[in-house]
Structure formats: C-alpha cells, structure tokens
Amino acid sequence: MLTSAWLDGLSLGDPVAADPLEGGYASKTFRVRTSEGRSVVVKTQDNLPPDLYALEADGLDALRSPGGFAVPEVLRVTPHFIVLTDLGTSQPSPTYWEDAGRALALQHLRTADRFGYDRDNYLGVLPQRNPWTTDGHAFFAEHRLLRYLEEPNCHRQLPEEDRRRLERVAGRLPQLIPPQGPALLHGDLWHGNLLPAPTGAPALIDPAVYYGWPEADLSTLLIYGRLSDELFTAYEEIHPLTPGWRERLPLLHLRELLSITAHTPDVPDTVSEIHTILKSFD
C-alpha cells in the first residue's frame, strides 16, 4: 500500500516504499521511505471516526513538555491518515529506564483542578469520554469502567454476575482507591507505546490523554510490563506513591481489559482475567 497523497506538500520527496510496522489496534502503520532518503511513519485506515487522527495529534501535542518524553512531530493529519516523524529502531540509552521514570513523574506533575479533558477522544476506536468531573472516584467509575457495559461485545461476553460485580466494585472505589489528584495521563501506557527515540531517550506514541489518577497510567505500564524496577525507583524520587499502589494496579487495569473486550468479539482469556480481578475486589 503506497500513495503519494501521504507526502503532499511536505517537501520530503516521493514515497518509494512502505514497510509495515507492528502495533496499534485502529490503524495500519507503515514506515515510508522517500526518494530523498528520508523516512516517516504513516498510520492509516478506512472507516475510522473522522476526528480520530486529529485527536491523536492533539494528544501528542499535550504530552510535549521540557524534560519529559520525546514525542513524534505531527507532519500532516487528515481524516484518513496521520504522518509522523520516524522514531526509528534505536537502542535504549544506558539510563533509559531511569529517564523514563523521571519523565513520567514530571508528566504526572502536570495537574488540573478536575478530572477529564477539554474534549472527548478515543481509546482504540471507541470514544473515551472525558467530561470535567470534580470527583475522581465518580469519574473512574462512570467513564472508565461502567461505560463499557453498554458496548455489545462486553454485554455479550461478560456473565451477568460479573456485570453486577463490576457495578458493586465501581460503587466501592472510594474504599478501594485512596484520593489522588488529577494528573496528565498518557491514557494507554503499555510497553508498546513506550520506545527509544533516535537519541536512545524514552519516547511515547499513541496517546489517549486525559487528567486522571497517576496510578491508572502505572497499572497498564506495569501489568503489561517487561520493565525495569529502575523506572519506578526514579519515578518515586519525584512523584512518591501512596503505599499499597502495586496491590491496587489490577483494579485500575480493569479499564484496559474492558476496552479490549469491547473491541473484540471473542477474548475468553481477557474475560476470565476480568472475572478474577472482580472477585478479588468484590
């Protein structure tokens, strides 16, 4: 798949090859090489919400901050594709994990007075609802857990008792999760969205940003781990966590598991994992 429209107006030469890249649920992703020896990353797909790529660009812009993660530059965005600078396939620097921990801690120091975001966006291809909300427990319960019960794949795959368990656990969040202020979150921070930049420094891609509990970012990052403990040690030097945070991560990870279930018609292992977590916190 190769089209010259991707590079129109970018003064990068003509596209000569498009190599598929792994990762990402919503899009087909390519490293596109040009006649001038340059390369960019193009994400494209038919039948996506027309604002999905514009909102991805907004999320990338929101994550840029001094001392923080490297973030690819948005070169072009349309309803049908987005063109990004290519981070390449670099090796991590010797201080990669410590730098990632500090960058994430600095990101989580960017706060707001409410939970949510100034617009709705997407997790995968499903809407992520971000209404400004003063109560973090109510925000997570309604907009990060219970909202998935209305999705057809979740309704079909989750047994009735687990749907009721989810409602009970959502109602008990004030007893299960200590108060945390709203911080700027990546929103989909699994290890596939954390990678080395050309300098070897840590970089982020594919955001689903909002202001929420910092532990929600950590839950997906650690549970889908293959990470170094150096990341969390460096993180806590800047942004200390409330004791018991590791034990709470499965509960916060429910949101990601529910999203996977909502996107996919047959994920028995994920449904089983949801069942196990709900039983342990019910």
Secondary structure as GFF3:
##gff-version 3
##sequence-region A 1 282
A	DSSP	three_ten_helix	4	7	.	.	.	ID=ss1
A	DSSP	beta_strand	15	21	.	.	.	ID=ss2
A	DSSP	beta_strand	28	34	.	.	.	ID=ss3
A	DSSP	beta_strand	39	44	.	.	.	ID=ss4
A	DSSP	alpha_helix	52	63	.	.	.	ID=ss5
A	DSSP	beta_strand	74	77	.	.	.	ID=ss6
A	DSSP	beta_strand	81	85	.	.	.	ID=ss7
A	DSSP	alpha_helix	96	108	.	.	.	ID=ss8
A	DSSP	beta_strand	121	123	.	.	.	ID=ss9
A	DSSP	beta_strand	126	128	.	.	.	ID=ss10
A	DSSP	alpha_helix	136	140	.	.	.	ID=ss11
A	DSSP	pi_helix	141	145	.	.	.	ID=ss12
A	DSSP	three_ten_helix	146	150	.	.	.	ID=ss13
A	DSSP	alpha_helix	152	157	.	.	.	ID=ss14
A	DSSP	alpha_helix	160	171	.	.	.	ID=ss15
A	DSSP	alpha_helix	173	176	.	.	.	ID=ss16
A	DSSP	beta_strand	183	185	.	.	.	ID=ss17
A	DSSP	three_ten_helix	191	193	.	.	.	ID=ss18
A	DSSP	beta_strand	194	196	.	.	.	ID=ss19
A	DSSP	beta_strand	202	204	.	.	.	ID=ss20
A	DSSP	beta_strand	210	212	.	.	.	ID=ss21
A	DSSP	alpha_helix	214	223	.	.	.	ID=ss22
A	DSSP	alpha_helix	229	238	.	.	.	ID=ss23
A	DSSP	alpha_helix	245	263	.	.	.	ID=ss24
A	DSSP	alpha_helix	268	281	.	.	.	ID=ss25
###
